[in-house]
Amino acid sequence: MTDVTPFLWFDDDAEEAISRYVALIPGSEVVTLSRYPAEVPGMGGKVMHAHFRLAGRDYQAMDAGPQFPFTEAISMYVSCADQAEVDRYWDALTADGGEEQPCGWLKDRWGLSWQIVPDRLIELIRHSDPAVSHRAVQAMLRMRRIDIAELERAVAG
């Protein structure tokens, strides 16, 4: 059976990023991690290949230098049940050099983009009443971290 797995290229600190992600997201683990041999110039000891799981989904990663930095063209989407979950992920991923972006997006300290999205936002955007959907989208567009209480106020009025 064919398997398709996202592969993340880090500059030189894949192990630190993977450790942070695995510690943050329940149901996650490092499956395997191999290192470049000491003889490889500039790469000795860095991650040559890692296989890890986030929330039960497989990912691969490596340290390979700064030639190809992350862009927003690829992001990690995190569904959150409530505001506490939104806040936990947001705070952890913006810590130590992360960067807030509009509409529930952020970049972590390694430049990887994340969408931290409460389930309630999606419910409101998909609402059968177009006016409710429109007000939810307009409220979201004014936010960085999504605030569920603010969304509820926006759609109520």
PyRosetta script that sets phi, psi and omega in degrees:
from pyrosetta import init, pose_from_sequence

init()
pose = pose_from_sequence("MTDVTPFLWFDDDAEEAISRYVALIPGSEVVTLSRYPAEVPGMGGKVMHAHFRLAGRDYQAMDAGPQFPFTEAISMYVSCADQAEVDRYWDALTADGGEEQPCGWLKDRWGLSWQIVPDRLIELIRHSDPAVSHRAVQAMLRMRRIDIAELERAVAG")
pose.set_psi(1, 137.3)
pose.set_omega(1, 178.3)
pose.set_phi(2, -74.4)
pose.set_psi(2, 141.9)
pose.set_omega(2, 178.2)
pose.set_phi(3, -126.9)
pose.set_psi(3, 135.5)
pose.set_omega(3, 177.9)
pose.set_phi(4, -116.8)
pose.set_psi(4, 123.5)
pose.set_omega(4, -175.3)
pose.set_phi(5, -132.1)
pose.set_psi(5, 130.6)
pose.set_omega(5, 174.6)
pose.set_phi(6, -61.9)
pose.set_psi(6, 140.4)
pose.set_omega(6, -179.4)
pose.set_phi(7, -124.4)
pose.set_psi(7, 120.7)
pose.set_omega(7, -175.9)
pose.set_phi(8, -103.7)
pose.set_psi(8, 128.0)
pose.set_omega(8, 179.5)
pose.set_phi(9, -100.5)
pose.set_psi(9, 113.5)
pose.set_omega(9, 176.7)
pose.set_phi(10, -102.5)
pose.set_psi(10, 156.3)
pose.set_omega(10, 176.7)
pose.set_phi(11, -63.4)
pose.set_psi(11, -69.9)
pose.set_omega(11, -178.1)
pose.set_phi(12, -153.8)
pose.set_psi(12, 16.0)
pose.set_omega(12, -179.7)
pose.set_phi(13, -136.6)
pose.set_psi(13, 42.8)
pose.set_omega(13, 178.4)
pose.set_phi(14, -57.9)
pose.set_psi(14, -40.5)
pose.set_omega(14, -176.5)
pose.set_phi(15, -62.1)
pose.set_psi(15, -42.2)
pose.set_omega(15, 178.8)
pose.set_phi(16, -65.1)
pose.set_psi(16, -43.5)
pose.set_omega(16, 179.1)
pose.set_phi(17, -63.0)
pose.set_psi(17, -48.8)
pose.set_omega(17, -179.5)
pose.set_phi(18, -59.5)
pose.set_psi(18, -44.1)
pose.set_omega(18, 179.0)
pose.set_phi(19, -59.6)
pose.set_psi(19, -42.2)
pose.set_omega(19, 179.1)
pose.set_phi(20, -63.7)
pose.set_psi(20, -47.4)
pose.set_omega(20, -177.3)
pose.set_phi(21, -62.6)
pose.set_psi(21, -45.2)
pose.set_omega(21, -178.3)
pose.set_phi(22, -64.4)
pose.set_psi(22, -38.8)
pose.set_omega(22, 178.7)
pose.set_phi(23, -69.9)
pose.set_psi(23, -30.6)
pose.set_omega(23, -174.8)
pose.set_phi(24, -81.9)
pose.set_psi(24, -38.3)
pose.set_omega(24, -170.0)
pose.set_phi(25, -103.9)
pose.set_psi(25, 118.8)
pose.set_omega(25, 179.2)
pose.set_phi(26, -57.9)
pose.set_psi(26, 149.8)
pose.set_omega(26, 178.8)
pose.set_phi(27, 74.9)
pose.set_psi(27, 27.6)
pose.set_omega(27, -176.2)
pose.set_phi(28, -118.3)
pose.set_psi(28, 155.5)
pose.set_omega(28, 179.5)
pose.set_phi(29, -164.7)
pose.set_psi(29, 155.0)
pose.set_omega(29, 169.0)
pose.set_phi(30, -87.7)
pose.set_psi(30, 124.7)
pose.set_omega(30, -179.2)
pose.set_phi(31, -89.0)
pose.set_psi(31, -54.2)
pose.set_omega(31, 176.3)
pose.set_phi(32, -143.6)
pose.set_psi(32, 153.8)
pose.set_omega(32, 176.5)
pose.set_phi(33, -149.6)
pose.set_psi(33, 122.8)
pose.set_omega(33, 176.8)
pose.set_phi(34, -120.9)
pose.set_psi(34, 154.1)
pose.set_omega(34, -174.9)
pose.set_phi(35, -116.9)
pose.set_psi(35, 153.8)
pose.set_omega(35, 173.0)
pose.set_phi(36, -65.5)
pose.set_psi(36, 143.5)
pose.set_omega(36, 175.7)
pose.set_phi(37, -63.9)
pose.set_psi(37, 153.7)
pose.set_omega(37, -179.4)
pose.set_phi(38, -56.2)
pose.set_psi(38, -27.9)
pose.set_omega(38, -177.1)
pose.set_phi(39, -72.5)
pose.set_psi(39, -13.7)
pose.set_omega(39, -178.4)
pose.set_phi(40, -79.0)
pose.set_psi(40, 114.0)
pose.set_omega(40, -175.5)
pose.set_phi(41, -56.5)
pose.set_psi(41, 127.1)
pose.set_omega(41, 177.2)
pose.set_phi(42, 74.0)
pose.set_psi(42, -7.5)
pose.set_omega(42, -176.3)
pose.set_phi(43, -121.2)
pose.set_psi(43, -7.7)
pose.set_omega(43, -177.4)
pose.set_phi(44, -50.1)
pose.set_psi(44, 124.4)
pose.set_omega(44, 178.2)
pose.set_phi(45, 88.3)
pose.set_psi(45, -14.1)
pose.set_omega(45, 178.8)
pose.set_phi(46, -77.7)
pose.set_psi(46, 169.9)
pose.set_omega(46, -176.0)
pose.set_phi(47, -74.1)
pose.set_psi(47, 115.3)
pose.set_omega(47, 175.4)
pose.set_phi(48, -83.8)
pose.set_psi(48, -38.1)
pose.set_omega(48, 177.4)
pose.set_phi(49, -158.5)
pose.set_psi(49, 135.3)
pose.set_omega(49, 174.0)
pose.set_phi(50, -132.3)
pose.set_psi(50, 140.0)
pose.set_omega(50, 171.4)
pose.set_phi(51, -117.8)
pose.set_psi(51, 122.8)
pose.set_omega(51, 179.4)
pose.set_phi(52, -141.4)
pose.set_psi(52, 164.3)
pose.set_omega(52, 179.4)
pose.set_phi(53, -122.6)
pose.set_psi(53, 135.6)
pose.set_omega(53, 172.6)
pose.set_phi(54, -117.9)
pose.set_psi(54, 120.4)
pose.set_omega(54, -178.2)
pose.set_phi(55, 51.5)
pose.set_psi(55, 38.1)
pose.set_omega(55, 177.4)
pose.set_phi(56, 83.6)
pose.set_psi(56, -2.9)
pose.set_omega(56, -179.8)
pose.set_phi(57, -99.7)
pose.set_psi(57, 139.3)
pose.set_omega(57, -178.2)
pose.set_phi(58, -79.8)
pose.set_psi(58, 143.4)
pose.set_omega(58, 174.3)
pose.set_phi(59, -140.6)
pose.set_psi(59, 156.1)
pose.set_omega(59, 173.5)
pose.set_phi(60, -122.5)
pose.set_psi(60, 155.4)
pose.set_omega(60, 178.2)
pose.set_phi(61, -156.5)
pose.set_psi(61, 164.2)
pose.set_omega(61, 176.6)
pose.set_phi(62, -157.7)
pose.set_psi(62, 159.6)
pose.set_omega(62, 166.1)
pose.set_phi(63, -94.5)
pose.set_psi(63, 129.1)
pose.set_omega(63, -177.4)
pose.set_phi(64, -146.4)
pose.set_psi(64, 8.3)
pose.set_omega(64, 178.3)
pose.set_phi(65, 99.0)
pose.set_psi(65, 172.9)
pose.set_omega(65, -171.3)
pose.set_phi(66, -85.9)
pose.set_psi(66, 10.5)
pose.set_omega(66, -174.4)
pose.set_phi(67, -62.6)
pose.set_psi(67, -31.5)
pose.set_omega(67, -174.2)
pose.set_phi(68, -132.3)
pose.set_psi(68, 83.7)
pose.set_omega(68, 179.5)
pose.set_phi(69, -71.7)
pose.set_psi(69, 158.4)
pose.set_omega(69, 176.3)
pose.set_phi(70, -64.7)
pose.set_psi(70, 150.8)
pose.set_omega(70, 170.7)
pose.set_phi(71, -130.7)
pose.set_psi(71, 170.7)
pose.set_omega(71, 178.4)
pose.set_phi(72, -69.2)
pose.set_psi(72, -6.1)
pose.set_omega(72, 179.4)
pose.set_phi(73, -62.3)
pose.set_psi(73, -22.9)
pose.set_omega(73, 174.9)
pose.set_phi(74, -127.1)
pose.set_psi(74, 132.4)
pose.set_omega(74, 177.6)
pose.set_phi(75, -141.4)
pose.set_psi(75, 160.8)
pose.set_omega(75, 175.0)
pose.set_phi(76, -96.6)
pose.set_psi(76, 126.8)
pose.set_omega(76, -178.2)
pose.set_phi(77, -104.3)
pose.set_psi(77, 121.3)
pose.set_omega(77, -178.8)
pose.set_phi(78, -115.2)
pose.set_psi(78, 115.1)
pose.set_omega(78, 174.7)
pose.set_phi(79, -80.7)
pose.set_psi(79, 129.0)
pose.set_omega(79, -177.2)
pose.set_phi(80, -119.4)
pose.set_psi(80, 133.9)
pose.set_omega(80, -177.4)
pose.set_phi(81, -72.7)
pose.set_psi(81, -30.2)
pose.set_omega(81, -174.6)
pose.set_phi(82, -156.2)
pose.set_psi(82, 178.7)
pose.set_omega(82, -177.7)
pose.set_phi(83, -64.7)
pose.set_psi(83, -36.1)
pose.set_omega(83, 179.5)
pose.set_phi(84, -60.2)
pose.set_psi(84, -40.0)
pose.set_omega(84, 178.9)
pose.set_phi(85, -69.3)
pose.set_psi(85, -42.8)
pose.set_omega(85, 175.7)
pose.set_phi(86, -55.3)
pose.set_psi(86, -49.8)
pose.set_omega(86, -177.1)
pose.set_phi(87, -63.4)
pose.set_psi(87, -40.0)
pose.set_omega(87, -179.4)
pose.set_phi(88, -62.1)
pose.set_psi(88, -48.9)
pose.set_omega(88, 179.6)
pose.set_phi(89, -67.5)
pose.set_psi(89, -43.3)
pose.set_omega(89, -178.2)
pose.set_phi(90, -59.9)
pose.set_psi(90, -49.8)
pose.set_omega(90, -177.8)
pose.set_phi(91, -63.3)
pose.set_psi(91, -42.7)
pose.set_omega(91, -178.3)
pose.set_phi(92, -67.3)
pose.set_psi(92, -39.5)
pose.set_omega(92, -175.0)
pose.set_phi(93, -83.6)
pose.set_psi(93, -19.0)
pose.set_omega(93, 176.3)
pose.set_phi(94, -95.0)
pose.set_psi(94, -7.9)
pose.set_omega(94, 179.1)
pose.set_phi(95, -67.4)
pose.set_psi(95, 155.8)
pose.set_omega(95, 173.3)
pose.set_phi(96, 57.2)
pose.set_psi(96, 42.5)
pose.set_omega(96, 174.3)
pose.set_phi(97, 103.7)
pose.set_psi(97, 3.1)
pose.set_omega(97, 174.2)
pose.set_phi(98, -67.7)
pose.set_psi(98, 165.7)
pose.set_omega(98, -173.1)
pose.set_phi(99, -136.3)
pose.set_psi(99, 122.9)
pose.set_omega(99, 177.4)
pose.set_phi(100, -69.2)
pose.set_psi(100, 142.9)
pose.set_omega(100, 177.4)
pose.set_phi(101, -127.3)
pose.set_psi(101, 168.2)
pose.set_omega(101, 178.7)
pose.set_phi(102, -68.9)
pose.set_psi(102, 156.3)
pose.set_omega(102, 167.4)
pose.set_phi(103, 63.7)
pose.set_psi(103, 35.3)
pose.set_omega(103, 177.8)
pose.set_phi(104, 83.9)
pose.set_psi(104, 9.1)
pose.set_omega(104, 177.6)
pose.set_phi(105, -97.8)
pose.set_psi(105, 152.5)
pose.set_omega(105, 172.8)
pose.set_phi(106, -151.5)
pose.set_psi(106, 163.9)
pose.set_omega(106, 170.8)
pose.set_phi(107, -116.3)
pose.set_psi(107, 132.5)
pose.set_omega(107, 176.3)
pose.set_phi(108, -78.6)
pose.set_psi(108, 178.8)
pose.set_omega(108, -175.1)
pose.set_phi(109, -64.1)
pose.set_psi(109, -15.5)
pose.set_omega(109, 178.6)
pose.set_phi(110, -95.5)
pose.set_psi(110, -0.1)
pose.set_omega(110, 178.2)
pose.set_phi(111, 90.6)
pose.set_psi(111, 1.0)
pose.set_omega(111, 179.3)
pose.set_phi(112, -78.2)
pose.set_psi(112, 131.5)
pose.set_omega(112, -179.6)
pose.set_phi(113, -83.9)
pose.set_psi(113, 141.3)
pose.set_omega(113, 178.9)
pose.set_phi(114, -131.3)
pose.set_psi(114, 143.4)
pose.set_omega(114, 170.3)
pose.set_phi(115, -110.6)
pose.set_psi(115, 116.9)
pose.set_omega(115, -179.5)
pose.set_phi(116, -105.0)
pose.set_psi(116, 102.5)
pose.set_omega(116, -165.8)
pose.set_phi(117, -122.8)
pose.set_psi(117, 118.0)
pose.set_omega(117, 174.5)
pose.set_phi(118, -71.7)
pose.set_psi(118, 141.6)
pose.set_omega(118, 178.9)
pose.set_phi(119, -55.6)
pose.set_psi(119, -33.8)
pose.set_omega(119, -178.6)
pose.set_phi(120, -61.7)
pose.set_psi(120, -35.9)
pose.set_omega(120, 177.3)
pose.set_phi(121, -59.3)
pose.set_psi(121, -46.3)
pose.set_omega(121, -178.8)
pose.set_phi(122, -64.3)
pose.set_psi(122, -40.7)
pose.set_omega(122, 176.9)
pose.set_phi(123, -58.8)
pose.set_psi(123, -44.2)
pose.set_omega(123, -178.3)
pose.set_phi(124, -69.8)
pose.set_psi(124, -39.2)
pose.set_omega(124, 178.6)
pose.set_phi(125, -65.2)
pose.set_psi(125, -33.2)
pose.set_omega(125, -179.9)
pose.set_phi(126, -91.3)
pose.set_psi(126, 8.2)
pose.set_omega(126, -176.1)
pose.set_phi(127, -55.6)
pose.set_psi(127, 145.6)
pose.set_omega(127, -178.9)
pose.set_phi(128, -68.9)
pose.set_psi(128, -22.6)
pose.set_omega(128, 177.1)
pose.set_phi(129, -89.4)
pose.set_psi(129, 113.3)
pose.set_omega(129, -178.1)
pose.set_phi(130, -58.0)
pose.set_psi(130, -30.1)
pose.set_omega(130, 179.5)
pose.set_phi(131, -67.5)
pose.set_psi(131, -40.0)
pose.set_omega(131, 177.1)
pose.set_phi(132, -64.1)
pose.set_psi(132, -46.7)
pose.set_omega(132, 178.6)
pose.set_phi(133, -57.9)
pose.set_psi(133, -46.0)
pose.set_omega(133, -179.3)
pose.set_phi(134, -61.9)
pose.set_psi(134, -45.9)
pose.set_omega(134, 179.7)
pose.set_phi(135, -63.4)
pose.set_psi(135, -37.0)
pose.set_omega(135, 178.0)
pose.set_phi(136, -64.4)
pose.set_psi(136, -45.2)
pose.set_omega(136, 179.3)
pose.set_phi(137, -64.1)
pose.set_psi(137, -43.5)
pose.set_omega(137, 179.7)
pose.set_phi(138, -61.9)
pose.set_psi(138, -40.2)
pose.set_omega(138, 177.6)
pose.set_phi(139, -65.0)
pose.set_psi(139, -45.0)
pose.set_omega(139, 179.7)
pose.set_phi(140, -59.0)
pose.set_psi(140, -39.7)
pose.set_omega(140, -177.5)
pose.set_phi(141, -63.4)
pose.set_psi(141, -20.3)
pose.set_omega(141, 178.1)
pose.set_phi(142, -90.4)
pose.set_psi(142, -4.6)
pose.set_omega(142, -173.9)
pose.set_phi(143, -103.3)
pose.set_psi(143, 158.8)
pose.set_omega(143, 162.8)
pose.set_phi(144, -102.0)
pose.set_psi(144, -84.6)
pose.set_omega(144, 171.9)
pose.set_phi(145, -67.7)
pose.set_psi(145, 132.9)
pose.set_omega(145, -180.0)
pose.set_phi(146, -74.6)
pose.set_psi(146, 129.5)
pose.set_omega(146, -179.4)
pose.set_phi(147, -111.7)
pose.set_psi(147, 107.9)
pose.set_omega(147, -175.1)
pose.set_phi(148, -62.7)
pose.set_psi(148, -41.7)
pose.set_omega(148, 179.8)
pose.set_phi(149, -61.0)
pose.set_psi(149, -40.4)
pose.set_omega(149, 178.3)
pose.set_phi(150, -66.7)
pose.set_psi(150, -37.9)
pose.set_omega(150, 175.3)
pose.set_phi(151, -60.2)
pose.set_psi(151, -45.0)
pose.set_omega(151, -179.3)
pose.set_phi(152, -62.1)
pose.set_psi(152, -41.5)
pose.set_omega(152, 177.6)
pose.set_phi(153, -63.6)
pose.set_psi(153, -40.7)
pose.set_omega(153, -177.9)
pose.set_phi(154, -65.8)
pose.set_psi(154, -40.6)
pose.set_omega(154, -177.3)
pose.set_phi(155, -79.6)
pose.set_psi(155, -20.9)
pose.set_omega(155, 179.7)
pose.set_phi(156, -75.5)
pose.set_psi(156, -27.9)
pose.set_omega(156, -172.1)
pose.set_phi(157, -112.5)
pose.dump_pdb("model.pdb")
